[in-house]
Amino acid sequence: MLSNIKLDSQMIYVFDKRYNDYKAFKRFSEYQMCFVTRIKDNTVYESIYQNIIGININIGFLQDEIIELILKDDN
């Protein structure tokens, strides 16, 4: 699906939890594109930075982090 979308570094892409294309996410990161997604419980990642969620923003968010996904090599 993503191969049919014109990607724009000025956009923020939002993905549903069921859509986890880690290779696409890696490509986004390489091109410094922003995206938001809910990750699956078994996702392996490293927390880079945790943003503070203000009281006035608390509408169901559990946490807001900048993370680095840990991907397995396909080899």
C-alpha positions as CSV (number, residue, x, y, z in Angstrom):
1,M,0.0,0.0,0.0
2,L,2.7,2.5,0.9
3,S,4.4,2.1,-2.4
4,N,1.3,3.8,-4.0
5,I,1.4,6.8,-1.7
6,K,3.5,9.9,-2.6
7,L,5.6,10.4,0.6
8,D,6.1,14.0,1.8
9,S,8.6,14.9,4.6
10,Q,6.3,17.8,5.6
11,M,3.5,15.4,6.7
12,I,3.0,13.3,9.8
13,Y,1.7,9.8,8.9
14,V,-0.6,8.0,11.3
15,F,-0.9,4.2,11.2
16,D,-3.2,1.8,13.0
17,K,-1.8,-0.8,15.4
18,R,-2.6,-3.6,12.9
19,Y,-0.4,-2.0,10.3
20,N,3.2,-2.7,11.3
21,D,5.5,-2.5,8.2
22,Y,8.8,-2.1,10.0
23,K,10.8,-1.9,6.8
24,A,8.6,1.0,5.7
25,F,9.0,2.6,9.1
26,K,12.8,2.3,8.7
27,R,12.6,3.9,5.3
28,F,10.6,6.8,6.8
29,S,13.2,7.3,9.5
30,E,16.0,7.3,6.9
31,Y,14.3,10.1,5.1
32,Q,13.5,11.9,8.4
33,M,9.8,11.6,7.9
34,C,7.5,11.7,10.9
35,F,5.0,9.0,11.7
36,V,2.8,8.0,14.6
37,T,1.6,4.4,15.4
38,R,0.5,2.2,18.3
39,I,3.0,-0.6,18.6
40,K,2.2,-4.2,19.4
41,D,2.9,-5.5,22.9
42,N,5.8,-7.7,21.7
43,T,7.6,-5.0,19.7
44,V,11.3,-4.7,20.6
45,Y,12.4,-1.1,20.9
46,E,14.7,1.3,22.7
47,S,13.2,4.4,24.3
48,I,15.2,7.5,23.1
49,Y,13.1,10.2,24.8
50,Q,9.9,10.3,26.8
51,N,7.6,13.4,26.2
52,I,5.6,14.7,29.1
53,I,1.8,14.5,28.6
54,G,0.2,17.5,30.1
55,I,-3.0,17.3,32.2
56,N,-5.0,19.1,29.6
57,I,-3.9,16.7,26.9
58,N,-4.7,13.5,28.8
59,I,-7.4,12.0,26.5
60,G,-6.4,8.4,26.7
61,F,-2.7,8.6,25.9
62,L,-0.6,6.2,28.0
63,Q,2.7,7.6,27.0
64,D,4.4,9.6,24.2
65,E,7.9,8.5,23.3
66,I,10.5,8.8,20.6
67,I,11.7,5.3,20.1
68,E,14.1,3.3,18.0
69,L,12.8,0.0,16.7
70,I,15.1,-3.0,17.0
71,L,14.7,-5.0,13.8
72,K,15.9,-8.5,13.1
73,D,18.1,-9.0,10.0
74,D,16.4,-11.0,7.2
75,N,19.7,-12.9,6.6
